[in-house]
Amino acid sequence: MTAPAPPPRQRLFSRGSFLEHSRVAEILRAETTGGLLLIAGALAAIVWANTPWADAYESLRDLRVGPSGLHLDLSLGTWAADGLLAIFFFVAGLELKREFVAGDLRDPRRAALPVAAAVGGMAVPAVIYVLWNLGGSGALEGWAIPTATDIAFAVAILAVISTHLPSGLRTFLLTLAVVDDLLAITIIALFYTSELHLAFLALALVPLAAFAILVQKRVRSGWLLIPLAVLTWVLVHESGVHATVAGVLLGFTVPVVRSEAAGGPDAGPGLAEHFEHLMRPVSAGVAVPVFAFFAAGVTVGGLSGLVDSLQDPVALGILSGLVVGKSIGIAGSTWLLSTFTRADLDEELSWWDVIGMSLLAGVGFTVSLLIGELAFGAGSARDDHVKVGVLVGSLVAALLAAGLLRARNRVYRRLCEEEAVDADRDGVPDVFQREG
């Protein structure tokens, strides 16, 4: 009696399904503009904060607006961090749910790699930061700052430097960032909630449940959904939990697939995709760039001021965590998964590709700056050092990743020039239909 054949070895960073590949490519193209606007907003803030008119920038950032009776008389900078970023996290929540319900992450074998890489890519930077700041007065509160990846920045950079890199790498970056966002949201909710008012948190469940019931019934009316979403945000804000968590919870309630009455999963995009398509321009084009404008304005004080800031272990821990920790954590987790499981690197890829994507994941901005403000307080001296560490670390990681990935892109471009791309009449390239 012959022994059963062993199961086939899983390929790391293998191509996703054709539909998943097309969806990822579409998202990458859409995110590029948002990433460039994010960069423009950050640069405008840095330049303005280092001119003779820096006081005007600070006055604008600290201008308080809103009803004081509801504890919503917040500065413009806080409105950007708590209010506008809730839109960003709503879109992230939609994306998270769609990946785990209908995307490649619904397959545990496919999900294992980005989950392991994201966990490693957050754990190692945190350890490096802690090692830099052991014994520092209150500095350990910022341990989570270098753990986040800014998908808008990373995608914008990848779109500029990548024309022939395998789609598996792009899919990996997107799914890694999705899991990274989920872990970052969890960290904010668990570790950066100073005081918790359970009554307000319980009240927030009422409009949240009403929102969930309406969207489950496929109601799209903004005049019903928007007031419920705003009320949920206000109550979560009053509870002491960071208000951006409300955006994620609202996103999680939206159904991904169509109801059976509407034709089921094969009838086309569901409500989550509709909302994501509707809100992504607001998130990428308004919310995140405005937050970057109010969060990135740090007065460096010339070269000497930059050197002084980088002498703070907080800034050094962030810089080292983003550049060294992210690359070691992500590439190391991938190597461990390949070594101790039946997963192999896809034949068309090199470990240099993995290292390049790991370096690119070291571009931390939006969530890193948000955690920095929560840890040390907006406008504090240490928060300024956080901004320097995040900006310099992200810049170094981006330059290293761009150099390596551009070199790899040239290799794949030569391969593409040597091979003809075949496609059947159905429009699906043969590479997505071959077995194995």
Salt bridges, closest charged atoms under 4 A:
GLU20 OE2 - ARG23 NH2 3.24
GLU31 OE2 - ARG280 NH1 2.42
ASP62 OD1 - ARG61 NE 3.29
ASP82 OD2 - HIS237 NE2 3.66
ASP82 OD1 - HIS242 NE2 2.97
GLU95 OE2 - ARG280 NH2 3.15
GLU99 OE2 - ARG23 NH2 2.02
ASP180 OD2 - LYS326 NZ 3.09
GLU195 OE1 - HIS197 NE2 3.79
GLU238 OE2 - HIS237 ND1 3.55
GLU273 OE1 - ARG98 NH1 3.89
GLU276 OE1 - ARG98 NH2 2.88
GLU276 OE2 - ARG280 NH2 2.48
ASP312 OD2 - ARG382 NE 3.85
ASP312 OD2 - HIS385 ND1 2.61
ASP344 OD2 - ARG9 NE 2.55
ASP344 OD2 - ARG11 NH1 3.91
GLU347 OE2 - ARG11 NH2 3.42
GLU348 OE1 - ARG15 NH2 3.35
ASP353 OD1 - ARG408 NE 2.69
ASP383 OD2 - LYS387 NZ 3.84
